[in-house]
Amino acid sequence: MPLEMLLQTLLVLPTAQKDQTILAFNKILTEPTFHNIVKTIYLIEDDPHDLRQTRQNTLERIRRYTKSAAIKNRKNAAGFVPPVNDDEMIYVNFSGLGAERDLEHYAVAWWTNRKDDQIVVIPTSSYKDWKTNENHLNFNIGHVGFLAKQTVVNMDQITSISRKRITKTKHINPADGRPYYVSLSPDQKDRIRDGFRILSFGNKSLHDEQIANRAYPDRLPQFEDPTIQYAHLHRPYRIVSDTPETLEYSLYNDKTVTFKLHRKLFDPLLYNKKQLIDNWVNAKGTTGTPLKLRQVVIDETYQLLQNATLDYETRHAAAIIAPNGTIDTA
């Protein structure tokens, strides 16, 4: 932009904005690092390989980062502030690049130390019945305290942050309109520890190692108590006993309680095992017509698994009936 055009633009600005702009230009001219930052920002363009990464989106992320960076470290006799304890839900101003976590989101404060500005957080998202797709690193832990929406923990986004990024540590309880700290329950902490067993120690989930494997191509999984055990799909487990017909297992948080996963025969020529399992494991609610809650879809797809094994049992029973009408027990 020619100097004359720049001066004309400055002249029509309100006085306060004009003064701020002149100060900014002075910084650009006298501070080499600031000059290089501005030059780099000027060259940012839309990403042709990712339509979500526009110039404007990137500038917004930079703005959020600089907003947090401008905050001075706050400290008192007890340590850095705001004070945060392990397992509390906090609100964080993320400003990640590319696919990194962005915008303000809830997060679990997993490791904190009042003597350190840095804390380790696990970002979270809100559970959506028609959209959330759980897996071994992203899973629903239900309602945390009085928070209205169920919480999905995103283990694959775990990171460390400065306390400068924290925008809220207390949350309004709708019961009385007052702010309170909100913490995980013991069961929710156990569930996250299971996530770390998979993320950090290489344990496999029940789904990945037992249900999605190809060791038994002619058998389909069926839980002894599907209402409880469906929540075990993406958790690590301990094997108690294992036969082609039945896997008995326990969870890490309580090895005294065991569960059974039955493997029942079906006809792979008539039914697609992978499709049956995928539809059940990845079940989601529907928003169209008819409207269906996720649990309804889970129940329906699980029934299809059962139907495939019942069909095999019916066909097999019919096949062993002798021509004279008696059952052939040979």
Phi, psi and omega per residue, in radians:
M1 nan 2.170 3.117
P2 -1.021 2.680 -3.088
L3 -1.048 -0.662 -3.125
E4 -1.072 -0.751 3.137
M5 -1.142 -0.672 3.113
L6 -1.096 -0.767 -3.142
L7 -1.145 -0.669 3.111
Q8 -1.113 -0.699 3.103
T9 -1.116 -0.730 3.135
L10 -1.109 -0.681 -3.053
L11 -1.096 -0.538 -3.073
V12 -1.583 -0.055 3.121
L13 -1.319 2.610 3.000
P14 -0.977 2.681 -3.019
T15 -0.985 -0.829 -3.102
A16 -1.088 -0.776 -3.141
Q17 -1.165 -0.622 3.117
K18 -1.107 -0.796 -3.135
D19 -1.106 -0.728 3.127
Q20 -1.107 -0.691 -3.120
T21 -1.163 -0.718 3.122
I22 -1.118 -0.719 3.090
L23 -1.086 -0.704 3.134
A24 -1.127 -0.747 3.116
F25 -1.112 -0.636 3.114
N26 -1.113 -0.693 3.091
K27 -1.124 -0.727 3.141
I28 -1.064 -0.675 -3.077
L29 -1.348 -0.476 -3.014
T30 -1.864 -0.282 -3.135
E31 -2.002 1.874 -3.082
P32 -0.988 -0.721 -3.124
T33 -1.124 -0.782 3.104
F34 -1.077 -0.704 3.115
H35 -1.046 -0.766 -3.131
N36 -1.177 -0.636 3.102
I37 -1.095 -0.838 -3.131
V38 -1.086 -0.713 3.129
K39 -1.079 -0.754 3.128
T40 -1.121 -0.769 3.127
I41 -1.079 -0.680 3.133
Y42 -1.036 -0.581 -3.059
L43 -1.499 -0.087 -3.134
I44 -1.129 2.354 3.130
E45 -2.274 2.985 3.013
D46 -1.064 2.497 3.108
D47 -1.477 1.990 -3.102
P48 -1.186 -0.282 -3.119
H49 -1.663 -0.129 3.122
D50 -2.568 1.818 -3.050
L51 -1.109 -0.334 3.131
R52 -1.336 -0.398 -3.068
Q53 -1.622 1.351 3.129
T54 -1.548 2.906 3.071
R55 -1.024 -0.779 -3.105
Q56 -1.107 -0.700 3.110
N57 -1.075 -0.757 3.141
T58 -1.155 -0.707 3.103
L59 -1.090 -0.650 3.104
E60 -1.126 -0.688 3.108
R61 -1.128 -0.732 3.098
I62 -1.095 -0.712 3.126
R63 -1.071 -0.751 -3.141
R64 -1.169 -0.656 3.112
Y65 -1.113 -0.831 -3.107
T66 -1.165 -0.526 3.081
K67 -1.094 -0.746 3.101
S68 -1.236 -0.693 -3.098
A69 -1.123 -0.496 -3.108
A70 -1.294 -0.257 -3.138
I71 -1.283 2.295 3.108
K72 -1.339 2.526 3.043
N73 -1.015 2.307 3.142
R74 -1.972 2.324 -3.044
K75 -2.575 2.509 3.014
N76 -2.276 -2.949 -3.067
A77 -1.051 -0.507 -3.105
A78 -1.458 -0.314 -3.122
G79 2.394 -2.812 -3.115
F80 -1.241 2.611 3.079
V81 -2.125 2.701 0.095
P82 -1.270 2.559 3.095
P83 -1.197 2.338 3.132
V84 -2.424 2.436 3.091
N85 -1.895 2.742 3.066
D86 -0.959 2.503 3.010
D87 1.324 0.163 3.087
E88 -1.570 2.633 3.052
M89 -1.534 2.238 3.120
I90 -2.250 2.906 3.105
Y91 -1.927 2.225 -2.971
V92 -2.169 2.426 3.078
N93 -1.595 1.574 3.116
F94 -1.411 2.656 3.086
S95 -2.621 0.932 -3.041
G96 -1.300 2.880 3.086
L97 -1.666 2.627 3.069
G98 0.962 -2.123 -3.093
A99 -1.516 0.047 3.125
E100 -1.171 2.781 -3.125
R101 -1.026 2.364 -3.076
D102 -2.328 2.852 3.118
L103 1.196 -3.132 3.130
E104 -1.459 2.276 -3.129
H105 -2.531 2.753 2.945
Y106 -1.216 2.676 3.052
A107 -2.633 2.719 3.037
V108 -1.604 2.184 3.013
A109 -1.367 1.810 -3.008
W110 -1.573 -0.666 3.106
W111 -2.377 2.211 -3.137
T112 -2.398 2.677 3.064
N113 -2.605 2.099 -3.066
R114 -1.050 -0.373 -3.136
K115 -1.434 -0.147 -3.137
D116 -2.021 2.440 3.003
D117 -1.222 -0.605 -3.084
Q118 -1.346 2.429 2.991
I119 -2.343 2.733 3.097
V120 -1.710 2.241 -3.115
V121 -2.186 2.651 3.006
I122 -1.964 1.895 3.127
P123 -1.059 2.643 3.125
T124 -2.289 2.895 3.025
S125 -2.394 2.942 -3.121
S126 -1.502 2.393 3.102
Y127 -1.219 2.302 3.082
K128 -2.175 2.097 -3.002
D129 -1.015 -0.582 -3.052
W130 -1.706 -0.016 -3.002
K131 -2.280 -0.690 -3.020
T132 -1.076 2.261 3.101
N133 -2.049 1.784 -3.076
E134 -1.351 2.616 3.002
N135 -2.623 -2.927 -3.024
H136 -1.194 -0.282 -3.133
L137 -2.032 -0.143 3.116
N138 -2.319 1.895 -3.005
F139 -2.558 2.683 -3.090
N140 -1.457 2.236 3.076
I141 -1.898 0.159 3.076
G142 1.428 -2.846 -3.139
H143 -1.320 2.284 3.047
V144 -1.721 1.992 -3.099
G145 0.991 -2.315 -3.105
F146 -1.666 0.108 -3.141
L147 -1.041 2.391 -2.952
A148 -1.177 -0.681 -3.043
K149 -1.755 2.605 3.060
Q150 -1.217 2.602 -2.993
T151 -1.871 2.232 3.022
V152 -1.799 2.133 -3.136
V153 -1.510 2.271 -3.118
N154 -1.872 1.464 -3.077
M155 -1.097 -0.504 -3.107
D156 -1.322 -0.017 3.105
Q157 -1.981 0.179 -3.093
I158 -0.966 2.420 -3.066
T159 -2.754 2.972 3.017
S160 -1.871 2.532 -3.117
I161 -2.381 2.814 2.948
S162 -1.427 2.612 3.071
R163 -1.074 -0.307 3.101
K164 -1.056 -0.455 -3.114
R165 -1.393 -0.223 -3.087
I166 -1.342 2.177 3.139
T167 -1.848 -0.275 -3.123
K168 -2.787 2.330 3.080
T169 -2.025 -0.282 3.092
K170 -2.025 2.722 -3.051
H171 -2.333 2.550 -3.061
I172 -1.335 2.145 3.063
N173 -1.448 2.049 -3.104
P174 -1.098 -0.297 -3.114
A175 -1.196 -0.627 -3.126
D176 -2.326 0.011 3.093
G177 1.279 0.255 -3.104
R178 -1.891 2.660 -3.117
P179 -1.459 2.439 3.127
Y180 -2.480 2.724 2.910
Y181 -1.263 2.581 3.128
V182 -2.215 2.205 -3.070
S183 -2.139 2.762 3.084
L184 -1.198 2.657 3.012
S185 -1.437 2.866 3.085
P186 -0.979 -0.709 3.127
D187 -1.126 -0.663 3.130
Q188 -1.188 -0.651 3.073
K189 -1.149 -0.688 3.076
D190 -1.069 -0.688 -3.126
R191 -1.125 -0.696 3.128
I192 -1.219 -0.652 3.070
R193 -1.042 -0.645 3.060
D194 -1.087 -0.656 3.076
G195 -1.073 -0.667 3.095
F196 -1.189 -0.566 3.100
R197 -1.072 -0.598 3.108
I198 -1.408 -0.799 -3.073
L199 -1.185 -0.768 -2.979
S200 -1.783 -0.506 -3.014
F201 -1.945 -0.007 3.036
G202 1.393 0.189 3.061
N203 -1.117 2.668 3.105
K204 -1.813 2.606 3.101
S205 -1.395 2.830 3.099
L206 -1.000 -0.734 3.131
H207 -1.130 -0.887 -3.023
D208 -1.151 -0.621 -3.034
E209 -1.679 -0.493 -3.030
Q210 -2.004 -0.645 -3.023
I211 -1.624 -0.686 -3.109
A212 -1.567 -0.021 -3.097
N213 -1.344 2.995 -3.075
R214 -1.926 0.322 -3.083
A215 -1.178 -0.517 -3.099
Y216 -2.210 1.353 -3.052
P217 -1.147 -0.325 -3.114
D218 -1.874 0.337 3.141
R219 -2.300 2.505 3.109
L220 -1.983 2.536 -3.118
P221 -1.370 2.465 3.014
Q222 -2.502 2.238 -3.137
F223 -1.407 2.623 3.036
E224 -1.200 -0.640 3.088
D225 -2.383 1.499 -3.036
P226 -1.096 -0.473 -3.128
T227 -1.126 -0.531 3.106
I228 -1.642 -0.752 -2.940
Q229 -1.389 -0.277 3.096
Y230 -1.026 -0.579 3.129
A231 -1.255 -0.137 3.120
H232 -1.545 -0.172 -2.991
L233 -0.896 -0.758 -3.031
H234 -1.848 0.372 3.109
R235 -1.828 2.636 2.989
P236 -1.255 2.841 -3.003
Y237 -2.630 2.890 3.044
R238 -1.968 2.326 3.095
I239 -1.412 2.208 3.049
V240 -1.649 -0.838 3.044
S241 -2.694 2.715 -3.057
D242 -2.607 2.107 3.020
T243 -2.272 2.916 3.092
P244 -0.992 -0.497 -3.083
E245 -1.517 -0.595 -3.003
T246 -2.583 2.344 2.961
L247 -1.865 2.176 3.017
E248 -1.863 2.279 -3.037
Y249 -2.512 2.909 3.021
S250 -2.321 2.854 3.051
L251 -1.611 2.848 -3.065
Y252 -1.219 -0.506 -3.067
N253 -1.315 -0.303 3.126
D254 -2.749 1.687 -3.092
K255 -1.375 -0.092 3.130
T256 -1.404 -0.311 3.126
V257 -1.802 2.175 -3.113
T258 -2.022 2.754 -3.117
F259 -2.338 2.769 -3.127
K260 -2.109 2.348 3.010
L261 -1.999 1.973 -3.136
H262 -1.552 2.555 3.055
R263 -2.023 1.918 -3.039
K264 -1.891 2.504 -3.101
L265 -1.183 2.556 3.030
F266 -2.610 3.035 -3.124
D267 -1.742 1.828 -3.122
P268 -1.169 -0.225 3.075
L269 -1.362 -0.371 -3.124
L270 -1.780 -0.404 -3.058
Y271 -2.302 2.497 3.111
N272 -1.600 1.831 -3.049
K273 -1.034 -0.837 -3.092
K274 -1.061 -0.744 -3.124
Q275 -1.156 -0.737 3.122
L276 -1.052 -0.786 -3.111
I277 -1.226 -0.780 -3.119
D278 -1.067 -0.728 -3.139
N279 -1.117 -0.580 3.138
W280 -1.349 -0.855 -3.085
V281 -1.159 -0.667 -3.062
N282 -1.746 0.417 -3.100
A283 -1.028 2.440 3.064
K284 -2.357 2.721 3.025
G285 -1.223 2.906 3.136
T286 -2.078 2.567 -3.140
T287 -1.838 -0.140 -3.126
G288 -1.486 -2.648 3.121
T289 -1.970 2.135 0.025
P290 -1.435 2.643 3.077
L291 -1.275 2.268 -3.129
K292 -2.308 2.318 3.005
L293 -1.272 2.728 -3.111
R294 -1.020 -0.694 -3.108
Q295 -1.090 -0.606 3.095
V296 -1.122 -0.757 3.130
V297 -1.155 -0.681 3.080
I298 -1.029 -0.826 -3.126
D299 -1.093 -0.720 -3.115
E300 -1.160 -0.767 -3.113
T301 -1.254 -0.529 3.075
Y302 -1.209 -0.624 3.098
Q303 -1.095 -0.592 3.095
L304 -1.144 -0.643 3.038
L305 -1.068 -0.803 -3.134
Q306 -1.125 -0.684 -3.138
N307 -1.063 -0.672 -3.125
A308 -1.117 -0.693 3.135
T309 -1.320 -0.624 3.083
L310 -1.129 -0.658 3.113
D311 -1.101 -0.718 3.106
Y312 -1.111 -0.782 -3.129
E313 -1.080 -0.693 3.129
T314 -1.146 -0.796 -3.140
R315 -1.137 -0.693 -3.119
H316 -1.169 -0.715 3.122
A317 -1.110 -0.691 -3.141
A318 -1.186 -0.571 -3.071
A319 -1.229 -0.434 -3.080
I320 -1.675 0.067 3.041
I321 -1.378 2.179 -3.098
A322 -1.195 2.776 3.134
P323 -0.955 -0.557 -3.120
N324 -1.391 0.051 3.088
G325 1.675 -0.170 3.109
T326 -1.556 2.739 -3.129
I327 -1.404 2.213 3.137
D328 -1.449 1.930 -3.123
T329 -1.732 0.113 -3.138
A330 -1.171 nan nan
